[in-house]
Amino acid sequence: MKVRILTNSLATHDVPAVNSHYKPWRDDLILAGAELHELKPDAAIHSLVGIPPV
């Protein structure tokens, strides 16, 4: 079974606690074989998908 995790990077929001909360488990997730990806903003496509947060 392949496990992929996509989460926000710190660059996508202004709440550092969100990213720091799962920091202790990052290495364990990767060592267990999960693919961990953090979404970050991309200025090149922002005009195509840029929707301000609510």
mmCIF file as gemmi writes it, N, C-alpha and C atoms, coordinates in Angstrom:
data_model
loop_
_atom_site.group_PDB
_atom_site.id
_atom_site.type_symbol
_atom_site.label_atom_id
_atom_site.label_alt_id
_atom_site.label_comp_id
_atom_site.label_asym_id
_atom_site.label_entity_id
_atom_site.label_seq_id
_atom_site.pdbx_PDB_ins_code
_atom_site.Cartn_x
_atom_site.Cartn_y
_atom_site.Cartn_z
_atom_site.occupancy
_atom_site.B_iso_or_equiv
_atom_site.pdbx_formal_charge
_atom_site.auth_seq_id
_atom_site.auth_asym_id
_atom_site.pdbx_PDB_model_num
ATOM 1 N N . MET Axp A 1 ? 0.844 -1.166 0 1 0 ? 1 A 1
ATOM 2 C CA . MET Axp A 1 ? 0 0 0 1 0 ? 1 A 1
ATOM 3 C C . MET Axp A 1 ? 0.899 1.241 0 1 0 ? 1 A 1
ATOM 4 N N . LYS Axp A 2 ? 0.555 2.192 -0.855 1 0 ? 2 A 1
ATOM 5 C CA . LYS Axp A 2 ? 1.303 3.447 -0.917 1 0 ? 2 A 1
ATOM 6 C C . LYS Axp A 2 ? 0.502 4.515 -0.186 1 0 ? 2 A 1
ATOM 7 N N . VAL Axp A 3 ? 1.172 5.246 0.693 1 0 ? 3 A 1
ATOM 8 C CA . VAL Axp A 3 ? 0.519 6.323 1.436 1 0 ? 3 A 1
ATOM 9 C C . VAL Axp A 3 ? 1.177 7.64 1.046 1 0 ? 3 A 1
ATOM 10 N N . ARG Axp A 4 ? 0.367 8.567 0.571 1 0 ? 4 A 1
ATOM 11 C CA . ARG Axp A 4 ? 0.846 9.906 0.218 1 0 ? 4 A 1
ATOM 12 C C . ARG Axp A 4 ? 0.087 10.924 1.05 1 0 ? 4 A 1
ATOM 13 N N . ILE Axp A 5 ? 0.828 11.852 1.621 1 0 ? 5 A 1
ATOM 14 C CA . ILE Axp A 5 ? 0.231 12.874 2.473 1 0 ? 5 A 1
ATOM 15 C C . ILE Axp A 5 ? 0.548 14.229 1.865 1 0 ? 5 A 1
ATOM 16 N N . LEU Axp A 6 ? -0.491 15.039 1.665 1 0 ? 6 A 1
ATOM 17 C CA . LEU Axp A 6 ? -0.323 16.398 1.166 1 0 ? 6 A 1
ATOM 18 C C . LEU Axp A 6 ? -0.85 17.342 2.228 1 0 ? 6 A 1
ATOM 19 N N . THR Axp A 7 ? -0.011 18.281 2.635 1 0 ? 7 A 1
ATOM 20 C CA . THR Axp A 7 ? -0.405 19.233 3.654 1 0 ? 7 A 1
ATOM 21 C C . THR Axp A 7 ? 0.079 20.623 3.251 1 0 ? 7 A 1
ATOM 22 N N . ASN Axp A 8 ? -0.409 21.623 3.914 1 0 ? 8 A 1
ATOM 23 C CA . ASN Axp A 8 ? 0.004 22.992 3.635 1 0 ? 8 A 1
ATOM 24 C C . ASN Axp A 8 ? 1.428 23.216 4.124 1 0 ? 8 A 1
ATOM 25 N N . SER Axp A 9 ? 2.189 23.995 3.36 1 0 ? 9 A 1
ATOM 26 C CA . SER Axp A 9 ? 3.488 24.431 3.867 1 0 ? 9 A 1
ATOM 27 C C . SER Axp A 9 ? 3.248 25.697 4.682 1 0 ? 9 A 1
ATOM 28 N N . LEU Axp A 10 ? 4.218 26.089 5.449 1 0 ? 10 A 1
ATOM 29 C CA . LEU Axp A 10 ? 4.103 27.299 6.248 1 0 ? 10 A 1
ATOM 30 C C . LEU Axp A 10 ? 3.888 28.513 5.345 1 0 ? 10 A 1
ATOM 31 N N . ALA Axp A 11 ? 4.391 28.461 4.108 1 0 ? 11 A 1
ATOM 32 C CA . ALA Axp A 11 ? 4.253 29.584 3.183 1 0 ? 11 A 1
ATOM 33 C C . ALA Axp A 11 ? 2.815 29.79 2.711 1 0 ? 11 A 1
ATOM 34 N N . THR Axp A 12 ? 1.915 28.858 2.968 1 0 ? 12 A 1
ATOM 35 C CA . THR Axp A 12 ? 0.546 28.991 2.483 1 0 ? 12 A 1
ATOM 36 C C . THR Axp A 12 ? -0.417 29.576 3.513 1 0 ? 12 A 1
ATOM 37 N N . HIS Axp A 13 ? 0.053 29.803 4.705 1 0 ? 13 A 1
ATOM 38 C CA . HIS Axp A 13 ? -0.824 30.365 5.733 1 0 ? 13 A 1
ATOM 39 C C . HIS Axp A 13 ? 0 31.127 6.748 1 0 ? 13 A 1
ATOM 40 N N . ASP Axp A 14 ? -0.653 31.718 7.716 1 0 ? 14 A 1
ATOM 41 C CA . ASP Axp A 14 ? 0.052 32.54 8.71 1 0 ? 14 A 1
ATOM 42 C C . ASP Axp A 14 ? -0.09 31.988 10.132 1 0 ? 14 A 1
ATOM 43 N N . VAL Axp A 15 ? -0.219 30.661 10.23 1 0 ? 15 A 1
ATOM 44 C CA . VAL Axp A 15 ? -0.381 30.039 11.549 1 0 ? 15 A 1
ATOM 45 C C . VAL Axp A 15 ? 0.717 28.986 11.74 1 0 ? 15 A 1
ATOM 46 N N . PRO Axp A 16 ? 1.891 29.394 12.255 1 0 ? 16 A 1
ATOM 47 C CA . PRO Axp A 16 ? 3.002 28.454 12.413 1 0 ? 16 A 1
ATOM 48 C C . PRO Axp A 16 ? 2.662 27.224 13.249 1 0 ? 16 A 1
ATOM 49 N N . ALA Axp A 17 ? 1.718 27.331 14.156 1 0 ? 17 A 1
ATOM 50 C CA . ALA Axp A 17 ? 1.368 26.194 15.011 1 0 ? 17 A 1
ATOM 51 C C . ALA Axp A 17 ? 0.85 25.017 14.188 1 0 ? 17 A 1
ATOM 52 N N . VAL Axp A 18 ? 0.238 25.3 13.046 1 0 ? 18 A 1
ATOM 53 C CA . VAL Axp A 18 ? -0.3 24.226 12.206 1 0 ? 18 A 1
ATOM 54 C C . VAL Axp A 18 ? 0.836 23.312 11.753 1 0 ? 18 A 1
ATOM 55 N N . ASN Axp A 19 ? 1.934 23.888 11.27 1 0 ? 19 A 1
ATOM 56 C CA . ASN Axp A 19 ? 3.052 23.077 10.804 1 0 ? 19 A 1
ATOM 57 C C . ASN Axp A 19 ? 3.862 22.497 11.949 1 0 ? 19 A 1
ATOM 58 N N . SER Axp A 20 ? 4.044 23.252 12.991 1 0 ? 20 A 1
ATOM 59 C CA . SER Axp A 20 ? 4.865 22.754 14.089 1 0 ? 20 A 1
ATOM 60 C C . SER Axp A 20 ? 4.181 21.618 14.837 1 0 ? 20 A 1
ATOM 61 N N . HIS Axp A 21 ? 2.868 21.532 14.75 1 0 ? 21 A 1
ATOM 62 C CA . HIS Axp A 21 ? 2.141 20.497 15.491 1 0 ? 21 A 1
ATOM 63 C C . HIS Axp A 21 ? 2.49 19.086 15.005 1 0 ? 21 A 1
ATOM 64 N N . TYR Axp A 22 ? 2.681 18.902 13.704 1 0 ? 22 A 1
ATOM 65 C CA . TYR Axp A 22 ? 2.981 17.552 13.227 1 0 ? 22 A 1
ATOM 66 C C . TYR Axp A 22 ? 4.48 17.319 13.003 1 0 ? 22 A 1
ATOM 67 N N . LYS Axp A 23 ? 5.315 18.31 13.316 1 0 ? 23 A 1
ATOM 68 C CA . LYS Axp A 23 ? 6.766 18.175 13.141 1 0 ? 23 A 1
ATOM 69 C C . LYS Axp A 23 ? 7.353 16.935 13.814 1 0 ? 23 A 1
ATOM 70 N N . PRO Axp A 24 ? 6.942 16.584 15.042 1 0 ? 24 A 1
ATOM 71 C CA . PRO Axp A 24 ? 7.524 15.407 15.694 1 0 ? 24 A 1
ATOM 72 C C . PRO Axp A 24 ? 7.274 14.094 14.942 1 0 ? 24 A 1
ATOM 73 N N . TRP Axp A 25 ? 6.256 14.061 14.084 1 0 ? 25 A 1
ATOM 74 C CA . TRP Axp A 25 ? 5.914 12.822 13.381 1 0 ? 25 A 1
ATOM 75 C C . TRP Axp A 25 ? 6.424 12.768 11.938 1 0 ? 25 A 1
ATOM 76 N N . ARG Axp A 26 ? 6.983 13.873 11.436 1 0 ? 26 A 1
ATOM 77 C CA . ARG Axp A 26 ? 7.425 13.898 10.027 1 0 ? 26 A 1
ATOM 78 C C . ARG Axp A 26 ? 8.409 12.773 9.722 1 0 ? 26 A 1
ATOM 79 N N . ASP Axp A 27 ? 9.47 12.675 10.494 1 0 ? 27 A 1
ATOM 80 C CA . ASP Axp A 27 ? 10.497 11.651 10.237 1 0 ? 27 A 1
ATOM 81 C C . ASP Axp A 27 ? 9.913 10.244 10.335 1 0 ? 27 A 1
ATOM 82 N N . ASP Axp A 28 ? 9.069 10.02 11.336 1 0 ? 28 A 1
ATOM 83 C CA . ASP Axp A 28 ? 8.451 8.691 11.485 1 0 ? 28 A 1
ATOM 84 C C . ASP Axp A 28 ? 7.576 8.344 10.283 1 0 ? 28 A 1
ATOM 85 N N . LEU Axp A 29 ? 6.831 9.316 9.789 1 0 ? 29 A 1
ATOM 86 C CA . LEU Axp A 29 ? 5.984 9.078 8.611 1 0 ? 29 A 1
ATOM 87 C C . LEU Axp A 29 ? 6.835 8.694 7.405 1 0 ? 29 A 1
ATOM 88 N N . ILE Axp A 30 ? 7.912 9.421 7.195 1 0 ? 30 A 1
ATOM 89 C CA . ILE Axp A 30 ? 8.792 9.148 6.054 1 0 ? 30 A 1
ATOM 90 C C . ILE Axp A 30 ? 9.497 7.805 6.226 1 0 ? 30 A 1
ATOM 91 N N . LEU Axp A 31 ? 9.991 7.521 7.421 1 0 ? 31 A 1
ATOM 92 C CA . LEU Axp A 31 ? 10.658 6.246 7.678 1 0 ? 31 A 1
ATOM 93 C C . LEU Axp A 31 ? 9.708 5.058 7.516 1 0 ? 31 A 1
ATOM 94 N N . ALA Axp A 32 ? 8.42 5.302 7.75 1 0 ? 32 A 1
ATOM 95 C CA . ALA Axp A 32 ? 7.423 4.239 7.588 1 0 ? 32 A 1
ATOM 96 C C . ALA Axp A 32 ? 7.053 4.031 6.119 1 0 ? 32 A 1
ATOM 97 N N . GLY Axp A 33 ? 7.586 4.887 5.238 1 0 ? 33 A 1
ATOM 98 C CA . GLY Axp A 33 ? 7.347 4.718 3.812 1 0 ? 33 A 1
ATOM 99 C C . GLY Axp A 33 ? 6.337 5.667 3.201 1 0 ? 33 A 1
ATOM 100 N N . ALA Axp A 34 ? 5.787 6.555 4 1 0 ? 34 A 1
ATOM 101 C CA . ALA Axp A 34 ? 4.818 7.513 3.457 1 0 ? 34 A 1
ATOM 102 C C . ALA Axp A 34 ? 5.545 8.581 2.649 1 0 ? 34 A 1
ATOM 103 N N . GLU Axp A 35 ? 4.885 9.042 1.595 1 0 ? 35 A 1
ATOM 104 C CA . GLU Axp A 35 ? 5.389 10.191 0.847 1 0 ? 35 A 1
ATOM 105 C C . GLU Axp A 35 ? 4.756 11.431 1.464 1 0 ? 35 A 1
ATOM 106 N N . LEU Axp A 36 ? 5.568 12.363 1.9 1 0 ? 36 A 1
ATOM 107 C CA . LEU Axp A 36 ? 5.064 13.567 2.536 1 0 ? 36 A 1
ATOM 108 C C . LEU Axp A 36 ? 5.351 14.753 1.631 1 0 ? 36 A 1
ATOM 109 N N . HIS Axp A 37 ? 4.301 15.451 1.245 1 0 ? 37 A 1
ATOM 110 C CA . HIS Axp A 37 ? 4.422 16.609 0.36 1 0 ? 37 A 1
ATOM 111 C C . HIS Axp A 37 ? 3.786 17.809 1.039 1 0 ? 37 A 1
ATOM 112 N N . GLU Axp A 38 ? 4.471 18.946 0.956 1 0 ? 38 A 1
ATOM 113 C CA . GLU Axp A 38 ? 3.923 20.181 1.504 1 0 ? 38 A 1
ATOM 114 C C . GLU Axp A 38 ? 3.645 21.135 0.355 1 0 ? 38 A 1
ATOM 115 N N . LEU Axp A 39 ? 2.399 21.567 0.255 1 0 ? 39 A 1
ATOM 116 C CA . LEU Axp A 39 ? 1.962 22.469 -0.797 1 0 ? 39 A 1
ATOM 117 C C . LEU Axp A 39 ? 2.48 23.867 -0.513 1 0 ? 39 A 1
ATOM 118 N N . LYS Axp A 40 ? 3.051 24.479 -1.521 1 0 ? 40 A 1
ATOM 119 C CA . LYS Axp A 40 ? 3.507 25.856 -1.363 1 0 ? 40 A 1
ATOM 120 C C . LYS Axp A 40 ? 2.938 26.702 -2.488 1 0 ? 40 A 1
ATOM 121 N N . PRO Axp A 41 ? 2.842 28.022 -2.284 1 0 ? 41 A 1
ATOM 122 C CA . PRO Axp A 41 ? 2.293 28.879 -3.32 1 0 ? 41 A 1
ATOM 123 C C . PRO Axp A 41 ? 3.217 28.928 -4.53 1 0 ? 41 A 1
ATOM 124 N N . ASP Axp A 42 ? 2.618 29.062 -5.706 1 0 ? 42 A 1
ATOM 125 C CA . ASP Axp A 42 ? 3.387 29.163 -6.946 1 0 ? 42 A 1
ATOM 126 C C . ASP Axp A 42 ? 2.927 30.421 -7.667 1 0 ? 42 A 1
ATOM 127 N N . ALA Axp A 43 ? 3.756 31.441 -7.66 1 0 ? 43 A 1
ATOM 128 C CA . ALA Axp A 43 ? 3.393 32.725 -8.25 1 0 ? 43 A 1
ATOM 129 C C . ALA Axp A 43 ? 3.046 32.601 -9.732 1 0 ? 43 A 1
ATOM 130 N N . ALA Axp A 44 ? 3.654 31.642 -10.43 1 0 ? 44 A 1
ATOM 131 C CA . ALA Axp A 44 ? 3.421 31.503 -11.866 1 0 ? 44 A 1
ATOM 132 C C . ALA Axp A 44 ? 1.984 31.101 -12.185 1 0 ? 44 A 1
ATOM 133 N N . ILE Axp A 45 ? 1.311 30.396 -11.267 1 0 ? 45 A 1
ATOM 134 C CA . ILE Axp A 45 ? -0.065 29.971 -11.545 1 0 ? 45 A 1
ATOM 135 C C . ILE Axp A 45 ? -1.087 30.654 -10.642 1 0 ? 45 A 1
ATOM 136 N N . HIS Axp A 46 ? -0.643 31.571 -9.825 1 0 ? 46 A 1
ATOM 137 C CA . HIS Axp A 46 ? -1.542 32.214 -8.872 1 0 ? 46 A 1
ATOM 138 C C . HIS Axp A 46 ? -2.732 32.859 -9.568 1 0 ? 46 A 1
ATOM 139 N N . SER Axp A 47 ? -2.527 33.498 -10.717 1 0 ? 47 A 1
ATOM 140 C CA . SER Axp A 47 ? -3.637 34.147 -11.405 1 0 ? 47 A 1
ATOM 141 C C . SER Axp A 47 ? -4.658 33.136 -11.917 1 0 ? 47 A 1
ATOM 142 N N . LEU Axp A 48 ? -4.252 31.898 -12.114 1 0 ? 48 A 1
ATOM 143 C CA . LEU Axp A 48 ? -5.17 30.868 -12.582 1 0 ? 48 A 1
ATOM 144 C C . LEU Axp A 48 ? -5.989 30.252 -11.471 1 0 ? 48 A 1
ATOM 145 N N . VAL Axp A 49 ? -5.408 30.114 -10.297 1 0 ? 49 A 1
ATOM 146 C CA . VAL Axp A 49 ? -6.078 29.424 -9.198 1 0 ? 49 A 1
ATOM 147 C C . VAL Axp A 49 ? -6.164 30.266 -7.936 1 0 ? 49 A 1
ATOM 148 N N . GLY Axp A 50 ? -5.663 31.466 -7.975 1 0 ? 50 A 1
ATOM 149 C CA . GLY Axp A 50 ? -5.607 32.299 -6.776 1 0 ? 50 A 1
ATOM 150 C C . GLY Axp A 50 ? -6.981 32.688 -6.261 1 0 ? 50 A 1
ATOM 151 N N . ILE Axp A 51 ? -7.408 32.019 -5.234 1 0 ? 51 A 1
ATOM 152 C CA . ILE Axp A 51 ? -8.668 32.324 -4.579 1 0 ? 51 A 1
ATOM 153 C C . ILE Axp A 51 ? -8.327 32.699 -3.144 1 0 ? 51 A 1
ATOM 154 N N . PRO Axp A 52 ? -8.648 33.909 -2.752 1 0 ? 52 A 1
ATOM 155 C CA . PRO Axp A 52 ? -8.292 34.316 -1.387 1 0 ? 52 A 1
ATOM 156 C C . PRO Axp A 52 ? -8.974 33.443 -0.343 1 0 ? 52 A 1
ATOM 157 N N . PRO Axp A 53 ? -8.299 33.187 0.758 1 0 ? 53 A 1
ATOM 158 C CA . PRO Axp A 53 ? -8.906 32.376 1.831 1 0 ? 53 A 1
ATOM 159 C C . PRO Axp A 53 ? -10.114 33.093 2.434 1 0 ? 53 A 1
ATOM 160 N N . VAL Axp A 54 ? -11.024 32.32 2.945 1 0 ? 54 A 1
ATOM 161 C CA . VAL Axp A 54 ? -12.242 32.886 3.562 1 0 ? 54 A 1
ATOM 162 C C . VAL Axp A 54 ? -11.987 33.124 5.024 1 0 ? 54 A 1
